[in-house]
Amino acid sequence: MTTETSGKSPHFDAAFRERFAELLRWRRDVRRFRDDPIPGQLIEKLLALASLAPSVGLSQPWRFVLVETPERRAAIRENFAKANDTALNGYAGERQARYARLKLEGLSQAPVHLAVCADETTGRGHGLGRQTMPETIRYSVVAAIQTLWLAARAEGLGVGWVSILDPEAARATLDLPAGWSFVAYLCLGWPEEEHDDPELERRGWEQRGCEAAVTPLKR
Ligand SMILES: Cc1cc2nc3c(=O)[nH]c(=O)nc-3n(C[C@H](O)[C@H](O)[C@H](O)COP(=O)(O)O)c2cc1C
């Protein structure tokens, strides 16, 4: 048992906290997937869990798009290839050579492609909390993505976020409803391998341990 319940409110014990920390340490951005399918019910479960995320004014602005047609998936792969080529050409020398060796998507193997959008026009929440900071609607969507990412990892599933895309072209490919902004394109699948360190670290692109990221300024 990882939790004990007293009445309706669960008690998360020390063993649970340690397991939760382990989940955080072993969550990875995954680009290498086996091509086994993911049961539809599991995707439904993950979307329901993601929907427990916090949102500005309880607006719940996340909107999910399962990208299923081969034509649309091919267009997204093409979109990535162009954006990645442009990115590569923005580097030079050794950094460019390193970039060229990176695998930055698992679009061909991932059984599930999930675009995540923000409904910028939702009336839910009645505008609470976003009158001075309208961008909080997109921050709320990112909170749902992180929730989904952890829930997926707990099921043994990998998630890979692909942002090397032209968002306008992605919008057109996905034929998004008016008022939805494109936030993320996620690949989901069973990982080929498990790691407790980021692939970008293993490939010598960047190191963890950014002092400024863990040390708050005190004001
Ligand atoms: C907003 C966002 C966009 C990302 N875009 C990409 C991407 O296009 N390609 C990629 O390979 N990884 C992408 N990543 C994954 C990061 O590279 C990864 O999270 C980081 O290297 C740390 O690795 P970890 O997630 O395994 O801890 C993205 C992550 C975030 C949060």
The ligand as an SDF file (V2000), in Angstrom:
LIG
                    3D

 31 33  0  0  0  0  0  0  0  0999 V2000
    8.3610   22.7970  -24.1440 C   0  0  0  0  0  0  0  0  0  0  0  0
    9.2520   21.6340  -24.5050 C   0  0  0  0  0  0  0  0  0  0  0  0
    9.5780   21.4150  -25.8260 C   0  0  0  0  0  0  0  0  0  0  0  0
   10.4170   20.3460  -26.1760 C   0  0  0  0  0  0  0  0  0  0  0  0
   10.7060   20.0980  -27.4960 N   0  0  0  0  0  0  0  0  0  0  0  0
   11.4660   19.0330  -27.8230 C   0  0  0  0  0  0  0  0  0  0  0  0
   11.7190   18.7030  -29.1900 C   0  0  0  0  0  0  0  0  0  0  0  0
   11.2480   19.3260  -30.1280 O   0  0  0  0  0  0  0  0  0  0  0  0
   12.5110   17.6260  -29.4420 N   0  0  0  0  0  0  0  0  0  0  0  0
   13.0530   16.8840  -28.4360 C   0  0  0  0  0  0  0  0  0  0  0  0
   13.7660   15.9190  -28.7200 O   0  0  0  0  0  0  0  0  0  0  0  0
   12.8110   17.1620  -27.1430 N   0  0  0  0  0  0  0  0  0  0  0  0
   12.0320   18.2150  -26.8220 C   0  0  0  0  0  0  0  0  0  0  0  0
   11.7700   18.4740  -25.5070 N   0  0  0  0  0  0  0  0  0  0  0  0
   12.3350   17.6030  -24.4660 C   0  0  0  0  0  0  0  0  0  0  0  0
   13.5210   18.2400  -23.7810 C   0  0  0  0  0  0  0  0  0  0  0  0
   14.6560   18.2040  -24.6130 O   0  0  0  0  0  0  0  0  0  0  0  0
   13.7750   17.4540  -22.5020 C   0  0  0  0  0  0  0  0  0  0  0  0
   12.6730   17.6290  -21.6450 O   0  0  0  0  0  0  0  0  0  0  0  0
   15.0390   17.8800  -21.7730 C   0  0  0  0  0  0  0  0  0  0  0  0
   16.1640   17.6050  -22.5570 O   0  0  0  0  0  0  0  0  0  0  0  0
   15.1890   17.1510  -20.4450 C   0  0  0  0  0  0  0  0  0  0  0  0
   15.0960   15.7500  -20.6650 O   0  0  0  0  0  0  0  0  0  0  0  0
   14.0370   14.8700  -19.8900 P   0  0  0  0  0  0  0  0  0  0  0  0
   12.6740   15.3930  -20.2840 O   0  0  0  0  0  0  0  0  0  0  0  0
   14.2660   13.4810  -20.3490 O   0  0  0  0  0  0  0  0  0  0  0  0
   14.2690   15.0830  -18.4290 O   0  0  0  0  0  0  0  0  0  0  0  0
   10.9380   19.5200  -25.1580 C   0  0  0  0  0  0  0  0  0  0  0  0
   10.5700   19.7480  -23.8280 C   0  0  0  0  0  0  0  0  0  0  0  0
    9.7340   20.7850  -23.5010 C   0  0  0  0  0  0  0  0  0  0  0  0
    9.3510   21.0000  -22.0590 C   0  0  0  0  0  0  0  0  0  0  0  0
  1  2  1  0
  2  3  1  0
  2 30  2  0
  3  4  2  0
  4  5  1  0
  4 28  1  0
  5  6  2  0
  6  7  1  0
  6 13  1  0
  7  8  2  0
  7  9  1  0
  9 10  1  0
 10 11  2  0
 10 12  1  0
 12 13  2  0
 13 14  1  0
 14 15  1  0
 14 28  1  0
 15 16  1  0
 16 17  1  0
 16 18  1  0
 18 19  1  0
 18 20  1  0
 20 21  1  0
 20 22  1  0
 22 23  1  0
 23 24  1  0
 24 25  2  0
 24 26  1  0
 24 27  1  0
 28 29  2  0
 29 30  1  0
 30 31  1  0
M  END
$$$$
